[in-house]
């Protein structure tokens, strides 16, 4: 059985926590920030945990986990 490759986009965008949850950066923080209000920018700071429905897809794309 050949080895499975990890999707290269997943390596760049996600991290697994020690308990198996998936962290990701929030969207909408790259450009055009003047048109967003301060509350939106403040609440989307840092990283957040991916929902369980989306975690299943990420696990398929990263069959051996991420470093």
C-alpha positions in Angstrom: 0.0 0.0 0.0 1.6 3.4 -1.0 2.0 6.2 1.5 -0.7 8.8 1.5 0.3 12.4 0.9 -0.8 15.3 3.0 -2.5 18.2 1.1 0.1 21.0 1.0 -2.6 23.6 1.7 -3.5 21.9 5.0 0.1 22.0 6.2 0.0 25.8 5.8 -3.4 26.5 7.3 -4.1 24.1 10.2 -2.5 22.8 13.4 -3.6 19.9 15.6 -3.8 20.4 19.4 -2.7 17.8 21.9 -6.3 16.7 22.4 -6.9 16.3 18.7 -8.8 19.5 18.0 -7.9 21.5 14.9 -6.9 25.2 15.1 -7.1 27.6 12.2 -6.6 31.3 11.5 -9.7 33.4 11.1 -10.7 34.7 7.7 -11.2 38.3 6.7 -8.1 39.8 8.3 -5.8 40.4 5.3 -6.9 43.6 3.6 -9.8 46.0 3.4 -9.9 46.3 7.2 -11.0 49.9 7.2 -14.5 48.8 6.0 -14.8 46.5 9.0 -15.7 47.8 12.4 -13.4 47.5 15.4 -15.5 44.8 17.0 -15.1 42.5 14.0 -11.3 43.0 13.9 -10.9 42.5 17.6 -13.0 39.4 17.8 -11.2 37.8 14.9 -7.8 38.2 16.4 -5.6 35.1 16.9 -6.8 31.5 16.1 -10.0 29.6 16.7 -11.0 25.9 16.9 -12.5 24.3 13.8 -16.0 22.8 14.2 -16.3 19.0 14.4 -18.0 18.7 11.0 -15.0 20.3 9.3 -12.5 18.4 11.4 -13.4 15.2 9.5 -12.4 16.8 6.2 -9.1 18.0 7.6 -8.3 14.6 9.0 -8.7 13.1 5.5 -6.4 15.6 4.0 -3.7 15.0 6.7 -3.7 11.3 7.2 -0.7 11.2 9.5 -1.3 14.4 11.4 0.6 17.6 11.3 3.9 18.6 13.0 
